[in-house]
Amino acid sequence: MKKTLKQYNSLIKEIKELNEEIERMKNKKYSYEKDSVTGSNSEFPYQPMNFNIEGIVTIDTTVKEKILINRKYKCEEIKLEIEKFISDIPDSLTRRVFRYRYIDNLEWLPIARRIGRHDESYPRKMIHDRYLEKID
């Protein structure tokens, strides 16, 4: 569970990035393409010539879009599991320490100060680590 907890802030960023990428794909359904080809006259003398071609190409993004959407839902599921795990902690102080650490992404010293302590090892060792050892 400790590895899963550490992913929380990264999951939030990944969900945001996936949403942005999905939006970009929805807005980009067509592409303007230009190229040049070599050909010749259709009659004698067959002289080589260069021709410029251009046009609009339809881009099929449905498969990639589905992959991104599925990944986004998996990230959201894990994020909700972490939030549920933290909200299900019965002790208020322990729940606050986990919320400060993982959801608010605070370091141990600011957490200690918020709970009225000055020693950063207290919330880390006495509350956080002991709780994780108890559930594992």
N, C-alpha and C positions, 0 to 999 in steps of 0.2 A: 504494500500500500504506500510505502514511503516514496517509491519511484513514481507512482501515479500522482501523489500529492505534489511533487516537484514539477510536474508538467503543467500545472494549472495556468500560470501566466503565459507560457508558451502556447497553450491551447487557445487562449483568448486572442493572441496575436495571429495564430494560424487561421482561426475562424474569420477574422477580419480580412486577412489576405485572400482567403478563398472566396469570400463574398465579393471582393473587388475584382478578382479574376473572372468570376462567373458573370458579373456585370459587363466587364470588357468583352467577354465572348458574346453576350447577348447583343451588344451594340455593333459587333463586327461580323456581319453575316456575308458581306461581299468584299472583294478585293479587286483593286484596279491593277492590271498587269500590262507590262509593255515588254516587247522583245523584237529582235530582228532575225530574219531568216534569209537564206541565200537561195536564189532560184535563177531561172533563165527565161529568155523570150520563148514564147510558145511555137514560133516558127523560125526557120533558118534565117539568119545566122543565130545560133544558140549562144548568146552572150550572157555570161554570169551577171546577176544583178542582186542587190540587197533590197529587201522589203521590210518595212517597219509594220509590226502588227500590235494592236492594243485592244483591250476589252475588259469586261467585268466578269470575274470568276465567282461563282457561289461557293462559299465555304461551309462545309458540313461540320458543325461543332457539337452535334448532339451526343456523340459517344464521350468526348472529352468532358462535356458539360455534366453528363451523368456521373462520371468518375469523380469530378470535383464536388458535386452535390453529395454523393455518398461519403466522401472523405469528410466533408463539413459536418454531416450528421453524426459520424463516428466521433469526431472531436467534441461535438456538443454533448453526446452521450457521456463521454468520459468526464467532461467538465461538470455535468449534472451529478454524476456519481461522486465526484470529489465534494461538491457542495452538500450533497445528501449525507455523506460520511461525516463532514464537519458539523452539520446541523443535528445529527443524531448522537453526538457526544453528550452524555448526560450531565457532566460537570460544567458549570458556567465558565469557570476560570480556564479550564482546559480547552473548551470550545473557543473562547476568546483568543487564546494563544495560537491555536491552529488557524483561526480566521486571520489574525494579524500576519502570521507567517506566510500562509499560502494565498489567500485571497487578496490581502492588502500588500503582499510582497515586502514586508518589513524585515530588517535585520534583527538579530537577537537583542541588541542593546536598546533600541527603541521599544521593542516588545516589553522588555523588563521594566522600562520606565512607565509604560502605559498601565502595567499591572501593579505599580507601586513598589518595584524593586530596583536596585542599582546594579546588581550583579547579573550579567547576561547569561551566566551558566544556569541560573535558577529556572527560567522558563524552558531553556533548551534541555537540560538534563533531568530536572526534577518533574517537569510537567510533560513536555513533548515526548522525550525518549521513553520515559516510564510508561506513558499511555500506549505508545506503539509496541513496546515489548509485551505489554499485557494482552493486546489483541492478537499478536502474531502467534 
